Amino acid sequence: MIYKFADSYYFLSNFYESDIIYKGKKYKTAEHAYQSSKCKLDSEHEWIRNTPSAFQAKQFGKKVKIKDNWDNIKYDIMLNIVRDKFSQ
């Protein structure tokens, strides 16, 4: 059983650096893609997409204007991002 995404399981983490192409754009991590996806404004999306680390992407994601329907779509978005991460 896996209890945390560390050591040999760190690759499962959304913070693991692994380039992902999601909806035609390149992201440094799954976390970058997820946090960017919640943005209502394209400028904030790009700001998060280009942050140096997943930690910063998560922090910045707390400060943006969120899409009106985010609560209804966030699970499907994460599922698609993770699928893309492991299929590329």
For each residue, the residues with C-beta under 8 A, 3 or more apart:
1:
2: 5 9 12
3:
4: 9
5: 2 9 10 11 12 13 15 16
6: 9 10 13
7: 10
8:
9: 2 4 5 6 12 13
10: 5 6 7 13 16
11: 5 16 18
12: 2 5 9 16
13: 5 6 9 10 16
14: 29 30 31 34 54 81 82
15: 5 29 30 31 54 55
16: 5 10 11 12 13 29 30
17: 28 29 54
18: 11 29 30 85
19: 26 27 28 88
20: 26 27 29 30 32 33 81 84 85 88
21: 24 25 26 27 84 88
22: 25 27 33 37 80 81 84
23:
24: 21
25: 21 22 49
26: 19 20 21
27: 19 20 21 22 30 32 33 36 49
28: 17 19 32 53 54
29: 14 15 16 17 18 20 32 33 54 57
30: 14 15 16 18 20 27 33 34 81 82 85
31: 14 15 34 35 54 57 58
32: 20 27 28 29 35 36 48 49 51 54 57
33: 20 22 27 29 30 36 37 49 81 84
34: 14 30 31 37 38 61 77 78 81
35: 31 32 38 39 48 57 58 60 61
36: 27 32 33 39 45 46 48 49 57 61
37: 22 33 34 45 74 77 81
38: 34 35 61 64 66 67 70 74
39: 35 36 42 44 45 48 61 64 65 66 67
40: 44 64 65 66 67 68
41: 44 45 64 65
42: 39 45 46
43: 46 47
44: 39 40 41 47 48 60 64 65
45: 36 37 39 41 42 48 49
46: 36 42 43 49 50
47: 43 44 50 51 60 64
48: 32 35 36 39 44 45 51 57 60 61 64
49: 25 27 32 33 36 45 46 57
50: 46 47
51: 32 47 48 56 57 60
52: 56
53: 28 56 57
54: 14 15 17 28 29 31 32 57 58
55: 15 58 59
56: 51 52 53 59 60
57: 29 31 32 35 36 48 49 51 53 54 60 61
58: 31 35 54 55 61 62
59: 55 56 62 63
60: 35 44 47 48 51 56 57 63 64
61: 34 35 36 38 39 48 57 58 64
62: 58 59
63: 59 60
64: 38 39 40 41 44 47 48 60 61
65: 39 40 41 44
66: 38 39 40 70
67: 38 39 40 70 73
68: 40
69: 72 73
70: 38 66 67 73 74
71: 74
72: 69
73: 67 69 70 76 77
74: 37 38 70 71 77 78
75: 78 79
76: 73 79 80
77: 34 37 73 74 80 81
78: 34 74 75 81 82
79: 75 76 82 83
80: 22 76 77 83 84
81: 14 20 22 30 33 34 37 77 78 84 85
82: 14 30 78 79 85 86
83: 79 80 86 87
84: 20 21 22 33 80 81 87 88
85: 18 20 30 81 82 88
86: 82 83
87: 83 84
88: 19 20 21 84 85
